Structures are given as C-alpha cells and as structure tokens.
Amino acid sequence: MAESEHSAGRKETVEKNINETEENLHATEEFAEEHGEALKEEEKQNIHEKNEHRRENIENMKQSMNDRE
C-alpha cells in the first residue's frame, strides 16, 4: 500500500472512531438525563467518568490526526 493510501486509510479509521465515540458520549448523556432519577449515585458517577474518558479520547484522536497532517 502506498504511503498516501495508508495515511488516508488511517485518517478514515480515526474519523470513524471519533464519530463512534461522540455517538456513545451523547447516547449516555441522553440516557443519564432521561433516567437520572432512577440511577444510583454510583451509576451516575460511572457514566460521568466514562464520558470524561471519552472526551479525553476524542481530543487525543483529533490531536493525533492534526500531528500527522
């Protein structure tokens, strides 16, 4: 595979991962908002921590794409 094809394929994969992570982030935020009263405090904290981790991953993936350009 040529270098430019490899780079394009990697960029596409990273963009897909970013989109999927953003979708998961939004889905869990909506779930927590809709069902927050029924969730235990520990469950709310777990959702919050996972979403913070997702935000960090999104930023890291975006930075990695920018670094390669």
DRENTIFI-868650 format. One record per residue (C-alpha): x, y, z. Coordinates in nm, 3 decimals, padded with zeros to 5 digits. Each point is the difference from the previous one (the first is absolute). Example, Ala and Ser with C-alpha at 12.3 -4.5 7.8 and 13.67 -1.06 7.14 Angstrom:
# residues 2
01.230:-00.450:00.780
00.137:00.344:-00.066
//
This chain:
# residues 69
00.000:00.000:00.000
00.137:00.343:-00.090
00.075:00.240:00.284
-00.278:00.244:-00.098
-00.253:-00.285:-00.019
00.110:-00.119:00.345
-00.033:00.353:00.142
-00.343:00.045:-00.157
-00.114:-00.335:00.136
00.130:00.083:00.347
-00.167:00.341:-00.005
-00.328:-00.162:-00.102
00.029:-00.252:00.284
00.077:00.271:00.257
-00.292:00.213:-00.124
-00.230:-00.302:00.030
00.124:-00.064:00.354
-00.056:00.366:00.092
-00.355:-00.011:-00.136
-00.083:-00.323:00.182
00.144:00.131:00.326
-00.198:00.323:-00.034
-00.317:-00.202:-00.066
00.063:-00.207:00.314
00.065:00.314:00.200
-00.325:00.162:-00.111
-00.200:-00.319:00.047
00.114:-00.043:00.358
-00.060:00.369:00.075
-00.356:-00.034:-00.131
-00.051:-00.322:00.196
00.124:00.162:00.321
-00.220:00.303:-00.058
-00.311:-00.209:-00.069
00.056:-00.253:00.278
00.208:00.198:00.247
-00.254:-00.019:00.279
-00.009:-00.380:-00.020
00.379:-00.039:-00.003
00.202:-00.063:00.309
00.267:00.254:00.083
00.271:-00.254:-00.084
-00.154:-00.055:-00.345
-00.012:00.374:-00.062
00.364:00.030:00.102
00.099:-00.287:-00.231
-00.177:00.165:-00.294
00.169:00.331:00.080
00.345:-00.163:00.020
-00.048:-00.196:-00.322
-00.112:00.314:-00.181
00.300:00.193:00.127
00.218:-00.282:-00.130
-00.182:00.015:-00.335
00.057:00.376:-00.024
00.370:-00.050:00.067
00.018:-00.274:-00.264
-00.175:00.220:-00.256
00.247:00.282:00.062
00.295:-00.239:-00.019
-00.123:-00.148:-00.328
-00.054:00.346:-00.148
00.346:00.107:00.114
00.153:-00.312:-00.149
-00.162:00.077:-00.335
00.126:00.359:00.012
00.351:-00.113:00.087
00.014:-00.224:-00.307
-00.119:00.268:-00.241
//
